[in-house]
Amino acid sequence: MEIKTSQEFFETKLPVRFKPEKAKDIEATIQVNLTGNNPNDWVIIVKNQKIQTFQGITEEPILILKVSEEDFLEIVNGKISIEKAFFSGKVDVKGDIAIALKLKDTGFL
């Protein structure tokens, strides 16, 4: 079933999609800044093989992703890969790129 909003993804789908066994060596705070018609900000914390999400801004993220909500939904719905979105300029990534790649395996991206 297609995810229709970022809120649906972060609050409902991500907790189900998250694969804790793939997050053994990940401890990260990620800031996601969504732009476009429905701009909002989300914080994702991965620690001790668990994931937490909440709306808002964090002071010291290890990774910041800036993307339009439309492009973000294309990524999480599998219509475009995070790599293709990054290389085509749809996603602005600041910080630890290696963490972004690891997060893909956990079901986040």
Beta strands, then each sheet from edge to edge (+ up, - down):
strand 1: 28-35
strand 2: 40-47
strand 3: 50-55
strand 4: 63-68
strand 5: 91-95
sheet 1: 3+ 2- 1+ 4+ 5-
end
